Amino acid sequence: MQTAILTQPPRPRITITYCTQCQWLLRAAWMAQELLSTFRDDLGEVALRPGTGGVFVIEVESEVIWERVRDGGFPDVKALKQRVRDRLDPGRDLGHVDRAGREG
């Protein structure tokens, strides 16, 4: 079993840096749970990194895909999943997430 794990290519790491002073741990943990549920076979890890000063940053392999100040607040789960998908597998259909809000 150990050999199979070592021969697989490394899967991406997502890091969510959140402000402990602002008490954003639960928000960060909820987002981590959503990502792990949706991308369960595609991610190697989702890490929660405590920070201060109002920080809330989400990175995929050290590339910032969401920054609270730059992007105007917190992502809704749809936007977050789409940004992660666009980074990991742009052709992937997210099902109801991609179709939510469309008329049909």
Long-range contacts (C-beta under 8 A, 24 or more apart in sequence): 10-44, 11-42, 11-43, 11-44, 11-45, 12-42, 12-43, 12-44, 12-60, 12-61, 12-87, 12-88, 13-43, 13-44, 13-45, 13-46, 13-47, 13-60, 13-61, 14-43, 14-45, 14-46, 14-47, 14-58, 14-59, 14-60, 14-84, 15-46, 15-47, 15-48, 15-49, 15-57, 15-58, 15-59, 15-62, 16-46, 16-47, 16-48, 16-49, 16-56, 16-57, 16-58, 16-59, 17-49, 17-50, 17-51, 17-55, 17-56, 17-57, 17-58, 17-59, 18-48, 18-49, 18-50, 18-51, 18-55, 18-56, 19-51, 19-52, 19-53, 19-54, 19-55, 19-56, 20-50, 20-51, 20-52, 21-52, 21-53, 21-54, 22-54, 22-56, 24-56, 25-50, 27-56, 27-74, 28-56, 31-58, 31-75, 31-77, 31-80, 34-77, 34-80, 34-81, 35-80, 35-81, 35-84, 38-81, 38-84, 38-94, 38-97, 39-84, 39-85, 39-88, 42-88, 42-89, 58-83, 60-84, 60-87, 60-88, 63-87
